């Protein structure tokens, strides 16, 4: 059974930092891009960041550029999202995702991030 399991969320004050982790099991994702999405209450799920299979290419939504960093450790089948200078508008459930070509669209269960002002 393929699983993506996120962790690292929590409650933090504005300006603080959190590091999210996503561990994959059941198959390897080391050959595929990995993504982070988030969904705030009442909003649609939105893209946050993506990283190529090798880690050499990354891309971020404008609102997190310069504050968030996506990285991966293929030896651990894990992708990370380092979030610095957090803002209340970053409050959301954060999801890990991978959609290998010709395969299913995999999602984790999400981890709650709450930023207080």
N, C-alpha and C positions, 0 to 999 in steps of 0.2 A: 504494500500500500504506500503510495507516494504521499508524503506530508511535508508541508512547509510550516514551521513553528516559529512564530515571532516572540521576542521577549525584550525587556529593557524599558518598557513604557513606565509612566508614573506621573506624579504631580511635581511640578517644578515652578519656581518663580520666573517671571519674565527676566530675560538676560542669562538664564541658566543654560545648562547643557544636559543632554541625554544621549546615550548610545544604544541604538536598537540593533538587535541581532536576529537573523533568520537562518535557522538550521534546516537543511533539506535532508530527507531520508526516503528510502524506497527506490531512489534512482539518483544518478548523478546529474547535476546541472552545470558541471564545469565547462561544458562545450557551448553553453547558451547564455545569452544576456539574462540578467536578473534586474528586477524593477522594484521600486517602492511606490505605493500609492497611498492616499489618505482620504478619509471621508469624515467631514464635520457634520454635526446634527443638522438635518434639513437640507444638506447639500449632496450633490452627486459625488461619486468617487472621482478623485482627480489624480493625475500623474504627478509624482514628485521627482524621481530620479531613476536613471538607468545606468547599468555598467555592462560593458562588453564581456565576453567570456574570459578574456585574458586580463581584464582589469585596466587595459591601456586606454580605453575610451569611456568617458562618462558624459552625461548630459543631465541638466537640471531644469526644472521649471523656474521661471524668472524670480518668483517670490522667495526662493530659498537659495539662490546663487550667492556664493560668498559666505553662507552660514552653515550649510549642510554639506557633508562629504560622504559619498557612497564608496564602499570598498568591498573586497571579497577575498576569501581565503579558500581556494579550491581544494586544498588538502583537507579542509574541515567541512567542505560542502556548505559554507556559511557566507552570507552577505551581511554587511553592516551599514548602518546609517548613523553617522556622527552628526548630531544636531547641536549647534552652538547659537548663542544670542537668540534664544527662543523668544517668541512673541505670543501673546494670547491668541492671535489668529492662526497659530500653528496647532492649536487644540483640535484633535481629531483622533480617530482610530486609524492606525498605520498598518498597511498590509504589504506583505511580501508577495511577489508574483513572478512567474516565469511561463513563457508560452513558446516552448520549442516547436519549430516547424513540423507540421504533420502530427503533432501530439496534442494533448489536452492543454487547457489554460489553467495552470495551477495557482491556487491562492492559499494563503495562510488564514488563520482565524482572526488575526488582527491583534494589535496591542494598543491600549489607550494611552494617549499622551495628553495631559492637561497642563496648560500654562496659565498661571494666575498672574494678574496684573498688580 
